Amino acid sequence: MVKPNEGQRLKLENLRGIVVGIMMDMSVWQQHEIEPLLNINLGLLRRNATQRHGVTKWKRGITSGQVSLENLEVVELHPELLNEEWSAYAAFVLHHEFIHALGYRDHDKFFRLMEKSWPGINAANDGPRFTEYLRWKTAKWIWKCSKCNKEFPRKKPSLGAYKCRKCSTVLVDVKM
């Protein structure tokens, strides 16, 4: 876990307050204890993470049958989610992680139903855009298609091992 600085901590706390407040007003959460979410540890993922936007971590040795708020270690968000541009998506991601924190560990049909109940419907669609943003931010190489000019930002060179998804041409490595 990356320990947030004071500014990041305040943003995380503000985001938590917003998400928990909205959850308390949602009919889907009326039968659940939401208040304990106000006391769980919040942290940050490493800045160079590109695939994970948030994670719920349990204490070591916890099995599915022992999932409870008492056994929760921390909920972490990507630090880039604290930027104003991503605030709606950050709320959706924190809601997603809070569903896990409340004991719903698997991404099953019930979990997806709870997740889709979030009122910011468009925020859920920002996941791929956020991943692409992170890839461009951390890229050291661009895998470029010489035929259609499509570009794929990556941390390592492709070494000719990959083809374009659009036209099946071997991708060329371009150092950034």
C-alpha positions in Angstrom: 0.0 0.0 0.0 1.1 3.5 -0.8 0.4 5.8 2.1 -1.5 8.9 0.9 -0.1 12.4 1.6 -2.3 14.8 3.5 -3.9 16.2 0.4 -4.6 12.8 -1.0 -5.9 11.6 2.4 -8.4 14.5 2.4 -9.6 13.8 -1.1 -10.0 10.1 -0.2 -12.0 11.0 2.9 -14.2 13.5 0.9 -14.8 10.8 -1.7 -15.7 8.3 1.0 -18.2 10.7 2.5 -19.8 11.3 -0.9 -20.0 7.5 -1.8 -21.3 6.4 1.6 -23.9 9.3 1.6 -25.2 8.2 -1.8 -25.2 4.5 -0.7 -27.3 5.3 2.3 -29.9 6.9 0.0 -29.9 3.9 -2.4 -32.8 1.5 -2.0 -30.6 -1.5 -2.7 -28.5 -0.8 0.4 -31.4 -0.1 2.8 -31.0 -3.5 4.5 -27.3 -3.3 4.9 -25.0 -1.7 7.6 -23.3 1.0 5.6 -21.9 3.2 8.4 -18.9 0.9 9.1 -17.5 1.9 5.7 -16.8 5.3 7.3 -14.0 3.7 9.4 -12.1 1.4 7.0 -8.6 2.2 6.0 -8.2 3.9 2.6 -4.9 3.8 0.7 -3.5 4.2 -2.8 -2.3 1.8 -5.4 1.2 2.3 -6.9 1.3 5.1 -9.4 2.5 2.8 -12.2 -0.5 0.4 -12.0 -2.4 0.4 -15.3 -4.9 -2.5 -15.1 -6.2 -2.0 -11.5 -8.2 1.0 -10.6 -9.1 -0.1 -7.1 -8.6 -3.1 -4.8 -10.0 -4.4 -1.6 -7.4 -6.2 0.5 -8.1 -8.6 3.3 -5.8 -9.6 6.2 -3.6 -12.6 5.4 -5.1 -16.0 5.7 -8.7 -14.9 5.3 -11.0 -17.3 3.5 -14.3 -16.6 1.7 -16.2 -17.7 4.8 -14.3 -15.1 7.0 -15.0 -12.1 4.8 -16.1 -9.3 7.1 -15.3 -5.7 7.8 -13.3 -6.8 10.8 -11.0 -8.8 8.5 -10.6 -6.0 6.0 -7.1 -4.5 5.7 -7.5 -1.6 3.3 -9.4 -0.4 0.2 -6.9 1.2 -2.3 -7.6 3.4 -5.3 -5.4 4.5 -8.1 -3.9 7.9 -7.2 -4.9 9.3 -10.6 -8.6 8.9 -9.6 -8.1 11.7 -7.2 -7.8 14.2 -10.0 -11.0 16.2 -10.7 -11.3 14.9 -14.2 -11.9 11.3 -12.9 -14.1 12.2 -9.8 -17.3 10.5 -11.2 -15.4 7.4 -12.1 -13.6 7.4 -8.8 -16.9 7.4 -6.9 -18.0 4.4 -9.0 -14.8 2.5 -8.3 -15.0 3.2 -4.6 -18.6 2.0 -4.6 -17.4 -1.2 -6.4 -14.7 -1.7 -3.7 -17.2 -1.0 -0.9 -19.4 -3.8 -2.3 -16.4 -6.1 -1.8 -15.8 -4.7 1.7 -19.4 -5.5 2.6 -18.7 -9.2 2.0 -19.5 -9.7 -1.7 -16.1 -11.0 -2.8 -17.1 -12.6 -6.2 -18.1 -10.7 -9.3 -21.2 -12.8 -9.7 -24.7 -11.8 -10.9 -25.8 -10.4 -7.6 -22.5 -8.3 -7.3 -23.1 -6.9 -10.8 -26.7 -6.0 -9.9 -25.5 -4.1 -6.8 -22.7 -2.4 -8.9 -25.2 -1.3 -11.6 -27.4 0.3 -9.0 -24.9 3.1 -8.7 -26.7 6.3 -9.9 -23.8 7.6 -12.0 -24.5 5.2 -14.8 -22.1 6.9 -17.3 -19.2 6.7 -14.8 -19.1 2.9 -15.1 -18.3 3.3 -18.8 -15.1 5.3 -18.0 -13.1 2.2 -17.1 -11.6 1.6 -20.5 -10.9 5.3 -21.0 -9.1 5.5 -17.7 -7.0 2.4 -18.5 -6.0 4.0 -21.8 -5.2 7.2 -20.0 -2.9 5.3 -17.6 -1.3 3.4 -20.4 -0.4 6.6 -22.2 0.9 8.2 -19.0 3.2 5.3 -18.2 4.2 4.2 -21.8 7.8 4.0 -22.8 7.0 2.4 -26.2 4.3 2.8 -28.8 3.4 -0.3 -30.8 2.4 1.3 -34.1 0.7 -0.2 -37.1 2.4 0.9 -40.3 -0.7 0.2 -42.3 -3.6 1.9 -40.4 -1.5 4.0 -38.0 -3.2 2.6 -34.9 -1.1 3.1 -31.8 -0.8 1.0 -28.6 1.0 2.5 -25.7 3.1 0.0 -23.7 5.9 -0.2 -21.2 8.0 -2.8 -23.2 8.8 -3.2 -26.9 6.7 -5.8 -28.8 9.8 -7.1 -30.7 7.6 -8.0 -33.6 5.5 -10.5 -31.6 2.2 -8.7 -31.9 -0.2 -7.8 -34.8 -2.6 -4.9 -35.1 -6.1 -5.8 -33.9 -7.6 -3.9 -36.8 -5.7 -5.0 -39.8 -3.4 -7.9 -38.7 -0.1 -6.1 -39.7 2.9 -6.7 -37.5 3.4 -3.8 -35.0 6.5 -1.6 -35.1 8.2 -0.5 -31.9 8.6 3.3 -31.5 10.5 4.5 -28.5 8.9 7.4 -26.7 
